[in-house]
Every structure is written in structure tokens, then in C-alpha cells.
Amino acid sequence: MTQVDILAFGAHPDDVELGCAGTLSLSISQGKSVAIIDLTEGELGTRGNIQTRKKEAQNAANILNVKYRENLKFKDGFFKNDEHHQINVIKKIRSFKPKIVLCNAFRDRHIDHSKGNKLVNESCFLSGLNKIETFDSAGAAQDSWRPKLILEYIQWDDVKPDIILDISGHLEKKLLAVSAFKSQFYNPDSGEIETPISSKNFIESVKYRAQNLGRIIGTTAGEGFTSKQQLSVSNIFDLIR
């Protein structure tokens, strides 16, 4: 498996796009490598189905130029933060060896988001323990690996970010990636049941949240993240653009 700079986890296909697609687009433009892991297939979603979501997820990855996207096929709504699920996440962390991991919000409307947050955070820690043995798909033993940084993107709830990344120039790419999930979001021609995320207001909020976060930092667009660890830099001038 190819090592990547950033490994982004989402409880459902479309979580990563909504939360951090601008960051991924920016990072890829800077020459960084990115992979996405969807924990579930989103099979409990009111609109669409597994096959539709799979195609939409790949289309979104293509828009962002993400070369690696996998789905762990955990049970939507019912996956747990237990040994079985942790081992599966650890295997992916050890396969991709990311420097940075991005994951779901620590608090949010959908219960899977906070569960995904805890699962990924704890799996990142456990992945660094040598005595936990895992094996790749070919049966080879994997080395331990712990990412340097875990950042939690913001989703439904208006969580105060610990850091805001300037994604100016990448908001349109983010919105294109989000719009790849045509079954889930605003579509006036759809005959499916309306949901909280299928409203016009919701899809517009994705844009104005990014613009508002940009306003806060004096740019045109931003994405916010929280962190359970203390953020630090080795050069104080890294804090200014």
C-alpha cells in the first residue's frame, strides 16, 4: 500500500466532502497525497442506495483527484468502538502510514459522527502500540504507526474550531465534490422524501459556512477543525501567512 500524507475518515460517504474537501483539494494542489476511508456504505440513508452512494463517492474522489478511496462496510448506524472495528481501522492506518488523519466531528447531529470520531481517535493511538499485531491483505505483518496529527472537521453543529485552514481558491472544487452526491442533497426534480440535508438551505450553508470561516481569518473561504491534542509549531512565523 502506498504511503499518503493525509488519510481522511468519514462515517458515511459524503462526510469527508462536506467537512474537509477544500483541505484535501488544497493539499493535493500542494503535491500532497491523500486517501479517503468511508466507514459505512450509508445504507440507512433515506435517499439513494448503496450502489448509488458508491458511484457518487468515486465521482467525488475523481473531482478531488484522490487516488485511493476505500469503504470498510461497517454497519451504518450500529458500528461500535470496539476491538473488532478498531483492528480494521488500525490496519488501514498502518497500510497508508499517514502523517495527518482527518475525522468526523466530536459532537454532531448524527450519532455515527461522534462514534466515528472516537473510533478513529482511539485507533490512531492503538495503531502506535507494537504489541498489537495486525496483518495486511497478503498476510504480511504490519509495522506499528501513529499519525503526527489528528484533526476533526466540522459538520452539522456549529462547533468553534481550534484552527481554520485557508481554502481560498478551492471552495468551488469542494462544492463540486459535494454535488457529486446527487441523491443526498438539494434536487428540485427529485421525487424522494425530503431530509434535513436535502434542503436548499443546507447545501447553501456548506458554502456560506466556508465563506464565514474565511471572513474570520481574512480570506475568501476556510475550513475549521478541532483537535484533542495541543497544536504546535516549531517556528512562530508559521502562524502567519
N, C-alpha and C positions, 0 to 999 in steps of 0.2 A: 504494500500500500504506500502511496506517495505521501510524504510528509507535507502538511499545509501550515500556513501561518495562522489562519483563523478557522475554527470549527464552530459553526452556528447550529444550535439545537432549537427545535420548536416542538411543542406538544402536538401540534397539528400542522399539516400542510397549509401554508399562508401565514403562520405566526411569524416566521423569520422575515418574510417580506414586509409585513405590517410594522414590525418592530425595528428592523435594522438593515433593510435592503439598501438604504442610502450609504450606510457604513461599508457594506460589502462592495457596492459599486465603486465607492471612493478607493477602498483598499486594493481592489483589482486593478484600477487605473494607475495605482502606485506600484504595480508589479507584485503585489502580494497574492498568495494562493489561498483559496477558500473552498471549504466543503460544507455541505448542509446535511444534517441528520434530522429527519422527522421521526418523532417517537411513535406516533399512531398514523393510521390512514384517514382519520377524521370520519370514520364510518357512522358516527352518531349525528353528524351534521344534518340539519333539517333539509337543506337543499343539496342537490347533486348526489353523487355516489362515489365509491372507492375508485372506480375506473376513471371517472371524470376528474376527481381530485389528483390522481396520479398524472394524468396528461397535463393538467394545469400546473402542477408542481414542476414538471420538466420544462414546460414552456417558460415559466418564471425563471428557472435556473439558466435557460438559454439566453433570456433577455439580459440577465446579470452577468453572463459569461462565467457562471460557476460550473466547473468541470465535474465535480463529484457531488452527487446527491443520493442519499440512501434513506430507506424507511425501515425502522425496526419492528413495525407492525405490532406494537403493544396494543392492548385493548383500550380503545377510546372510552374515556370516562371512568375506567376501572383499573388502569395500571397503578402499580404501587411503588413506593420507595423501599423495596426490599432487596434481599441478596440476588434473587434471580434477575431483576431488572437492572440492578447496579452492575452486575457482571457483564451484561450485554452492552451497557453504556461504556464501561471500562475498556472493553475490547475495542470499541471504536476510538476512544481516546488514545489508547496505546497504538492503534493502527495508524492514525493520522498524525499523532505527536504534535498537536497544535501548540503554538506559543500562547494564543489567546482563545478563550472559549466564550461564546455569547449564548445566553439562555433566556428563558421566559422570565416574566416579572415575578417578584417575590410575593406580590399581592395583586389579585385581579378578579374580575367578574367570573371568569370560567375557572372551575375548580382544578382542571387539568394544568392550568398555567402555573399556579403555585406548587402543585405536585411535581411538575416538570422541573421547576426551579430547584427544589430541594433534592430531587433525584440527580440532577446534573451536578450541582454543587458538591454533594457528598461523594458522587462517583469520581469527580476530579481529585478529591483528596485521597480516596481509596486507591485510585489508579497509581499513586506515587508510592504505595507500600510494596516492597519487594516480595513479601511473603504471600501476597495474593497472586496465585498463579492463573494465568489465562493463556489461551491458545488461539492462533488465527485460524482462518478457514482451511488452511493447508495442514493444520495440526502442529505448527511450529510454536514454541513457547514465545511469549511476548515479553519484552522488557518493560519495567515499570516506567511510568511517565506522568508528570504532574504539570499542567499548564502554568505559565507565569502569572496569568491574569484571567479572572472570570468577571464578565460584565453582564448585567441583567437589563434587557431592553424594556421599554415602557409600552404597555398595551392599552387596555380599555381605561383603567383607572388613571387619574392624573397624579402620578407619583412624582415627587420632587427629585430630580436627577442629582447624582453626585458629580456627574461630568456630562458635558454636552459636546458632541463632535460636530464640527462644521462640515455639512454635506452640500454646501453651495455647489451648484453645477451638477448635482446628482439626484435632485429631487424628482425630476421628470423620469429618470430611469427607475427610481423607486416606485413611482406611481404606475409606470408601465408594468413592472413586475407584479404589483398588487392587482392590477386589472387583468392579469393573466388568469386569475381565479374568477372567471365569469359566472360560474354557478353560485358563488357565495355572496357577491357584492351587488351593488345597485344595477338593476337592469329593468327599465320600464316595460320591456317586452316579455319579461319572464312571467309565466303563469304559476310559478311555485309560491309556497307560503312565505309571507314576509317574516323576516327575523330582525333582531336588533342591528345586525351588521349588513343587512341588505338595503337599508335606507339610504337615500341620497345624502342625508346629514352625516351618516357615519363615514362614507367614502370621502366626503369633503373635509371631514375632521382630520383625516390622515394628512391631508395637505396643509390645513391651517395649523395643526399641531407642529409640524416640521417648520413652518414659517414662523410660528410664535417662538419656538426654541431658538431659531436663528435670530429673531429680533432680540432675544435676551442676551445673546453673545455678540450682537452687532453684525450679523451676516444675514444672508437671504434664507438659509434653511439649516436645521440642525436635528440631530437625534440624541435623545437623552438616555443615560444608563445609570443604574445604581450598582453598588459594589459592596460585598460583605467584608472585603479586605481594605486596608488603608491604601489609597492610591499615592504613588510617589514618583518623583523624577530625580535624576542624578544631576541635572543642570537646571537651574531656576529659569533660564531663558527658554526652556522647552514649554513653559507655561504661557508664553506669548506667541502670537502668530507673526 
